[in-house]
Amino acid sequence: MTNTDLGTPLTPLKGIELEIGGMTCASCANRIEKKLNKLDGVTATVNYATEKAKVTVPEDYDPSLLVQEVEKTGYTAQLPKPKTTAPAGDTGEAEEPREDHELRTLRQRLIGSVVLSVPVIAMAMIPALQFTYWQWASLALAAPVVVWGAWPFHKAAWTNLRHGTATMDTLISMGTGAAFLWSLYALFLGTAGTPGMTHPFEFTLAPSDGASNIYLEVAAGVTMFILAGRYFEKRSKRQAGAALRALLELGAKEVAVLRDGVETRIPVDDLSVGDEFIVRPGEKIATDGIVASGTSAVDASMLTGESVPVEVGEGDAVTGATVNAGGRLVVRATRIGSDTQLAQMARLVEEAQTGKAEVQRLADRISGVFVPIVIVIAVIALGAWLGAGFPAAAAFTAAVAVLVIACPCALGLATPTALLVGTGRGAQMGILIKGPEVLESTRKVDTVVLDKTGTVTTGRMTLVDVVTAPGVERADLLRLAGAVEDASEHPIAQAIAKGATEEVGTLATPEGFTNLEGRGVSGTVDGHAVLVGRDSLLGERSLDDTLREAKASAEAEGRTVVVAAWDGEPRGLLIVADTVKPTSAEAVEGLKRLGLTPVLLTGDNEAVARQIAAEVGIDEVIAEVLPAEKVDVVKRLQGEGRVVAMVGDGVNDAPALAQADLGLAMGTGTDVAIEASDITLVRGDLRSAVDAIRLSRKTLGTIKTNLFWAFAYNVAAIPVAALGMLNPMLAGAAMAFSSVFVVGNSLRLRGFRSVAPS
């Protein structure tokens, strides 16, 4: 029984979107989500990738309470600002977006840290640079890096501590803090501040009280390297919301509306339901509506995936953002703003991105275990030294040395260097990888869904066959029919004209050219009255058996058949289709070798889909799917336990690309598909998808190797530190050697080779 059955009306709900700041890992998003969901009447989901929270609350709920709750958790929250029309002459650049401000601040910290840290590391590692008061110069340079540069890590570590968790931020803050504070102790209370003090270039293992050693280069160097890694990661993550911006940019900006019989150009936002507006050839249809008058062909391929333009006439429905490819139309608006199909598709993309499970950084998962172990070892070392009767200074030296050596500089380089080299190599090959989360997905993918139009096929109509009636020459058919079609703007006509030009050369200009209301075209060429179009143009004259059989066979394969006649007699058939790319079959074979199951997904009819699938070697076909249903297909496959990659190129593919565990967009497709995807294939060659998955898996393997060695070097040095035998040179050498190994291992990715010849 519902509340309405009891006479109590249900509380109306509203959706609020918050912009969240300060998150450093997926566990931060989970923490905020749990906190918000504890509030009465609140349902929230928080996305680490898009840095947004989608919250459903009662209609009368005060949104500022949500902001306060997030801030109590240790993060920042901001309500979206209402959209206002900028005054004339205003460029809209006065207010900087929050995400740009965050990225700019991070870049400033990185640049400042690099400038200050490089001299500190150089002085510590090269005895020749150690002048009389070099240690105090090091302190002056390192202090801003450790306090200001590493502030985001300290802040995140404090937040983690309050919630009883440990991440990579905890490890960085703890290690840099320990190194810096011990250096202060050694300089002010020990002997390290003595004029002329040097760090000799030696690797001897001998216990000491640590009062003559400073570790400023460790504190500054770790901060610098890890800031660099964070900056590159943050920059790539900023692309997450660009799919929605690109999608909403697709629509027309102005529309020629008819009011009281007068044509007036107005912004699309001012259009009302019931308004009639004009769409000329080549223009975008401003919003969803019904054709009031006129006939044309509408290119809806980027929204529906249909390769053949749709013929529309009076009473037919048309969709906003599709392109009028033929004649003049007058359209009556039926849906505007957020009700249009384009806006609904934008919502689908957003929902898919919000629901996508984000892969928590591997370094965070390792840190969650590593940090408590290191703290335990440090405490044990402290207790053991004190229990053995050694001075407190020596005991604290050993404990702090454990914390210092446990903070691996190479950890900050492990992911960004492999990403930098891997993505750089990918860019050379026409493969653009957006971020580290992408790589984790490629390892688990077992099913790859391929959109048909523009991905497996060229996405363009092409003249694929010519059938002549008995006694008619092929060249004559192409020459006469091609000449009439060349005068038409219809995409199918242009495909025929192009095919004819390639085979017979320059085409004549027809006389008396006429467009016959969605049925075809006519004109006079070389004294012949030529008709080209549907067989209904022939009136009572029917096709002979040869042409009829050829027409039925071609249509059974999903191809478009155009009839050509002159002087009152049918002379032949021109067969047009979207053709398979020459490399698609090879690419499908390559995907199978990677252990992936290819699935063909298309809005086209079953016959076309089966024929294309057979041609490239795909067994599983899902056809006649509407744009919104593509997301459902991906969800259904995921529900079956499959890890799904999606390859597409159209606007209709964008929600499915965002929903899939791994989205790959053809660079020859729309900006929306590219922005919604994880990987972009610049060349539009499906073999690039094979290379992308191979490269991603290899890059991920390199990152894991890097992380292992980043920790291994430091883990090996922890017992040395616990025994009080760690001198600054050894600490610096361990840091440098692990970093050199990580960089060298990452550089091996430059040798990655494509499966396809360039």
Salt bridges, closest charged atoms under 4 A:
GLU17 OE1 - LYS52 NZ 3.55
GLU19 OE1 - ARG98 NE 3.58
GLU51 OE2 - LYS234 NZ 3.33
GLU51 OE2 - LYS237 NZ 3.20
GLU51 OE1 - ARG238 NH1 2.30
GLU69 OE1 - LYS72 NZ 3.69
GLU95 OE2 - LYS81 NZ 3.52
GLU96 OE1 - HIS101 ND1 3.83
GLU96 OE2 - ARG104 NE 3.09
GLU102 OE2 - ARG98 NH1 2.72
GLU102 OE1 - LYS234 NZ 3.70
GLU102 OE1 - ARG238 NH2 3.08
ASP169 OD1 - ARG230 NH1 2.90
GLU233 OE2 - ARG361 NH1 3.73
GLU249 OE1 - LYS253 NZ 3.95
GLU254 OE1 - ARG265 NE 3.56
GLU263 OE2 - ARG280 NH2 2.98
ASP275 OD2 - ARG259 NH2 2.58
GLU276 OE2 - ARG332 NH2 3.22
ASP288 OD2 - ARG335 NH2 2.98
GLU311 OE2 - HIS490 NE2 2.61
ASP364 OD2 - ARG361 NH2 3.11
GLU440 OE2 - ARG443 NH2 3.00
ASP451 OD1 - LYS630 NZ 2.98
ASP476 OD1 - ARG479 NH2 3.20
GLU503 OE2 - ARG474 NE 2.54
ASP526 OD2 - ARG479 NH1 2.51
ASP535 OD2 - LYS551 NZ 3.52
ASP545 OD1 - ARG548 NH1 2.71
GLU555 OE2 - LYS551 NZ 2.94
GLU557 OE1 - ARG559 NE 3.66
ASP567 OD2 - HIS528 ND1 2.78
GLU569 OE2 - ARG541 NH1 2.75
ASP578 OD2 - LYS452 NZ 3.72
GLU586 OE1 - ARG687 NH1 3.28
ASP604 OD2 - LYS452 NZ 2.88
GLU606 OE2 - ARG610 NE 2.94
GLU620 OE2 - ARG642 NH2 3.36
GLU640 OE2 - ARG636 NH1 3.33
GLU640 OE1 - ARG642 NE 3.47
ASP653 OD1 - LYS630 NZ 2.80
GLU675 OE1 - LYS434 NZ 3.86
ASP678 OD2 - LYS356 NZ 3.08
ASP685 OD2 - ARG687 NH2 2.92
ASP691 OD1 - ARG694 NH1 3.25
